């Protein structure tokens, strides 16, 4: 990710991993016969010693896993909140009119080498971690123990585990950092008043950035 202006780049690993955990769903991109191919799947970040890895799984019938049998370069994209920005939200529009529409967004990209496994113990541990991560905090969290063992095992036989060994983790937080505070506040107010969930989610991201800026 070489283009984004420095103001938009996010390099703090703890911030990037927090976003990965919150977003959860990745678009995993690989190359097959010279053509990019993407598959959507939940992925979780963990450690193998000091190395950062992303774990996921796909159906046995999904051909994408065969590309990784010998190890292949891959890119996992986690798309966070994003929203269209209406120029009328900028106070500076009324001052000089030199504003245009744009799009604010949060995205994390993980580059690395993808490998596969069908080891039953690995898959069981992975599914347990994935489930516990998404069920945490619920009043009645679901556990794999809630389902019959043979039922879970039968489903497990139909999936393949994927591990992305992360070589580079990058992020872009394009949230109007280059605008003066009145413009940023105007965008936050406009997005927060919207009925669209994505708009309100972006407003929350921007509001948190304003608090971090002060604190």
C-alpha positions as CSV (number, residue, x, y, z in Angstrom):
1,X,0.0,0.0,0.0
2,X,2.4,2.7,-1.3
3,X,0.0,5.5,-2.3
4,X,-2.0,6.9,0.6
5,X,-0.7,10.2,2.0
6,X,1.2,9.9,5.2
7,X,-1.6,11.6,7.1
8,X,-4.0,8.7,6.3
9,X,-1.6,5.8,7.1
10,X,-2.1,3.8,10.2
11,X,1.0,1.8,11.3
12,X,0.3,1.0,15.0
13,X,0.0,-2.7,15.2
14,X,-2.4,-2.6,18.2
15,X,-4.8,-0.3,16.3
16,X,-4.6,-2.5,13.2
17,X,-5.2,-5.7,15.1
18,X,-8.1,-4.2,17.0
19,X,-9.7,-3.3,13.7
20,X,-9.1,-6.8,12.3
21,X,-10.8,-8.3,15.4
22,X,-13.8,-5.9,15.2
23,X,-14.3,-6.3,11.4
24,X,-13.8,-10.0,11.4
25,X,-14.6,-10.7,7.8
26,X,-11.8,-10.6,5.2
27,X,-11.6,-10.6,1.5
28,X,-8.7,-13.0,0.8
29,X,-7.1,-12.4,-2.6
30,X,-4.9,-14.9,-4.4
31,X,-3.8,-15.3,-8.0
32,X,-5.0,-18.2,-10.1
33,X,-3.8,-18.7,-13.6
34,X,-2.6,-15.1,-13.7
35,X,-6.0,-13.7,-12.6
36,X,-6.9,-12.3,-9.1
37,X,-9.5,-14.2,-7.2
38,X,-11.1,-13.3,-3.9
39,X,-13.0,-15.2,-1.3
40,X,-14.8,-13.8,1.7
41,X,-14.2,-15.6,5.0
42,X,-13.9,-14.8,8.8
43,X,-10.3,-14.6,9.9
44,X,-8.7,-14.1,13.4
45,X,-5.3,-12.9,14.3
46,X,-3.0,-14.9,16.6
47,X,0.6,-15.6,17.2
48,X,3.0,-18.4,16.2
49,X,5.8,-17.5,18.6
50,X,6.7,-14.0,17.5
51,X,5.1,-14.3,14.1
52,X,1.7,-12.8,13.3
53,X,-0.7,-15.1,11.5
54,X,-4.3,-14.9,10.4
55,X,-6.4,-18.1,10.6
56,X,-9.4,-18.9,8.5
57,X,-11.1,-21.8,6.7
58,X,-13.0,-22.5,3.5
59,X,-15.2,-25.3,2.3
60,X,-13.4,-28.3,0.9
61,X,-15.3,-27.7,-2.4
62,X,-13.7,-24.2,-2.7
63,X,-10.8,-24.5,-5.1
64,X,-9.0,-21.5,-3.6
65,X,-7.3,-23.7,-0.9
66,X,-5.5,-25.8,-3.6
67,X,-3.6,-22.7,-4.7
68,X,-2.0,-22.6,-1.2
69,X,-1.0,-26.2,-0.9
70,X,2.6,-25.3,-1.7
71,X,2.5,-21.8,-0.2
72,X,1.3,-18.8,-2.2
73,X,1.3,-15.1,-1.9
74,X,-2.0,-13.7,-0.7
75,X,-3.6,-10.5,0.6
76,X,-6.3,-10.3,3.2
77,X,-8.4,-7.1,3.1
78,X,-10.5,-6.0,6.1
79,X,-12.9,-3.3,5.1
80,X,-14.0,-1.2,8.0
81,X,-16.6,1.6,8.2
82,X,-16.9,3.8,5.2
83,X,-19.2,6.6,4.1
84,X,-19.8,9.2,1.4
85,X,-19.0,12.8,2.6
86,X,-21.4,15.5,1.5
87,X,-19.6,18.8,0.8
88,X,-22.4,20.8,2.5
89,X,-21.2,19.4,5.8
90,X,-18.0,21.5,5.6
91,X,-18.4,25.0,7.0
92,X,-15.7,26.2,4.6
93,X,-18.2,25.5,1.7
94,X,-20.0,28.7,2.8
95,X,-16.8,30.6,3.1
96,X,-15.1,29.9,-0.3
97,X,-16.9,27.0,-1.9
98,X,-13.6,25.1,-2.5
99,X,-14.8,21.7,-1.4
100,X,-15.8,18.5,-3.2
101,X,-17.5,15.2,-2.3
102,X,-15.2,12.4,-1.0
103,X,-15.4,9.1,0.7
104,X,-14.1,8.4,4.2
105,X,-13.0,4.8,5.0
106,X,-11.1,2.5,7.2
107,X,-9.2,-0.5,5.8
108,X,-6.6,-2.9,6.9
109,X,-4.4,-5.0,4.5
110,X,-2.4,-8.0,5.5
111,X,0.2,-9.3,3.0
112,X,1.8,-12.7,3.4
113,X,2.1,-16.3,2.4
114,X,-0.9,-18.6,2.6
115,X,-0.7,-22.3,3.7
116,X,-3.3,-24.9,4.2
117,X,-4.0,-27.7,6.7
118,X,-6.6,-30.5,7.1
119,X,-5.2,-31.6,10.5
120,X,-8.3,-32.3,12.7
121,X,-6.7,-31.0,15.9
122,X,-5.7,-27.7,14.2
123,X,-9.2,-27.3,12.8
124,X,-10.9,-28.1,16.1
125,X,-8.7,-25.5,17.9
126,X,-9.3,-22.9,15.2
127,X,-13.1,-23.3,15.2
128,X,-13.1,-23.1,19.0
129,X,-11.0,-19.8,18.9
130,X,-13.2,-18.4,16.1
131,X,-16.4,-19.2,17.9
132,X,-15.2,-18.0,21.3
133,X,-14.1,-14.7,19.8
134,X,-17.5,-13.9,18.2
135,X,-19.6,-15.3,21.1
136,X,-17.7,-13.4,23.8
137,X,-19.9,-11.0,25.7
138,X,-23.2,-12.5,24.7
139,X,-25.8,-13.3,27.5
140,X,-25.9,-16.9,26.4
141,X,-22.8,-17.6,24.3
142,X,-22.9,-20.6,22.0
143,X,-20.2,-23.2,22.5
144,X,-19.2,-26.0,20.2
145,X,-20.0,-28.3,23.1
146,X,-23.7,-27.3,22.6
147,X,-23.8,-29.4,19.4
148,X,-23.4,-33.2,19.1
149,X,-19.8,-34.2,18.7
150,X,-20.4,-36.3,15.6
151,X,-22.3,-33.4,14.0
152,X,-19.4,-31.0,14.5
153,X,-16.9,-33.6,13.3
154,X,-18.9,-34.2,10.2
155,X,-19.0,-30.5,9.3
156,X,-15.3,-30.2,10.2
157,X,-14.4,-32.8,7.6
158,X,-15.9,-30.6,5.0
159,X,-13.5,-27.6,5.6
160,X,-9.9,-26.8,5.0
161,X,-7.8,-24.6,7.3
162,X,-6.0,-21.5,6.0
163,X,-3.1,-19.7,7.6
164,X,-1.8,-16.4,6.3
165,X,1.7,-15.8,7.6
166,X,1.7,-12.0,7.7
167,X,4.8,-10.3,6.4
168,X,3.3,-6.8,6.3
169,X,0.3,-5.3,8.0
170,X,-0.9,-1.9,6.8
171,X,-3.9,0.4,7.3
172,X,-5.5,3.5,6.0
173,X,-7.8,5.7,8.1
174,X,-9.1,8.4,5.7
175,X,-11.2,10.4,8.1
176,X,-10.7,14.0,7.1
177,X,-7.5,14.4,9.1
178,X,-6.3,17.0,6.6
179,X,-9.3,19.3,7.2
180,X,-9.6,22.0,9.9
181,X,-11.5,21.1,13.0
182,X,-14.8,22.8,12.0
183,X,-14.9,20.7,8.8
184,X,-14.2,17.5,10.7
185,X,-16.9,18.4,13.3
186,X,-19.3,19.2,10.5
187,X,-18.7,15.8,8.8
188,X,-19.2,14.0,12.2
189,X,-22.5,15.8,12.7
190,X,-23.7,15.1,9.2
191,X,-22.8,11.4,9.4
192,X,-24.2,11.0,12.9
193,X,-27.6,12.3,11.8
194,X,-27.8,9.8,8.9
195,X,-30.1,6.8,9.0
196,X,-27.4,4.7,7.3
197,X,-25.6,2.4,9.7
198,X,-22.3,2.8,7.8
199,X,-22.5,6.6,8.1
200,X,-23.1,6.4,11.9
201,X,-20.2,3.9,12.2
202,X,-17.9,6.3,10.4
203,X,-19.1,9.2,12.7
204,X,-18.1,7.1,15.7
205,X,-14.6,6.4,14.2
206,X,-14.1,10.1,13.6
207,X,-15.4,11.1,17.0
208,X,-12.9,8.7,18.6
209,X,-10.1,10.2,16.6
210,X,-11.1,13.6,17.9
211,X,-11.0,12.4,21.5
212,X,-7.6,10.8,20.8
213,X,-6.4,14.1,19.3
214,X,-7.3,15.9,22.5
215,X,-6.2,13.3,24.9
